[in-house]
Amino acid sequence: MMFSQEARDIIYNGLWKQNPGIIQLLGLCPLLAISNNVVNALSLGLATTLVMAVASGSVAVIRNVIPHEIRIPAFVLIIAALVTVVELAMHAWMHALYIVLGVFIPLITTNCIVLARVEAFASKRSTAHSMLDATMMGLGLTGVLVALGGMREIVGKGTLFSGIDLALGPMAKGWVIPVIPDYQGLLIAILPPGAFIGLGLLIALRNVLQERGN
């Protein structure tokens, strides 16, 4: 199946040109706070992507019947309902991970990325394109979260996928990869300053790649 030019532009914008994590710099609170390892970063990123995609699709379907004056409260209500579903599902089936992510799951409701895409894109475009845009923006953010989480986990602990058993159960404990054996770790990498430093490096890397591509 061939993608239209508009669909290709949406994919490119979400993953690279308008990436919310390193270009728009939206949602920095969860991005910096929860990206201390790959598992936490990936879990929150996928949860946010799911909420964004379903919320955008829902808004695109009913956009013509929502009065303009109450559109923002209506959008927030839809997003909050979806976040509640995700939160309850994680509480039921991934309780240990739910405890780790804590307040950042319900905070997806107020994440400016989610509301921004609903208001700027889904309220004006078709359902298919709205869901594609939200999914690509969500995956773009997830990619930044995972890259930042991987950097911080390797430098801070010398491992990858630490805590994966919280998401997949005790059987996954052996899946942790000791990238640097017998490593004592660098504490600053998993503290808030490490998040700012890591994000700055990712932004710099993206800018270098963009300049070389031009």
Secondary structure, DSSP 8 states (H G I E B T S, - for coil): ----HHHHHHHHIIIIIT-TTTTS---HHHHHHSTTSHHHHHHHHHHHHHHHHHHHHHHHHHGGGS-GGGHHHHHHHHHHHHHHHHHHHHHHH-HHHHHHHGGGTGGGGG-HHHHHHIIIIITTS-HHHHHHHHHHHHHHHHHHHHHHHHHHHHHHHSEESTTHHHHH-GGGGGG-EESSTT----HHHHSHHHHHHHHHHHHHHHHHHHHHH-
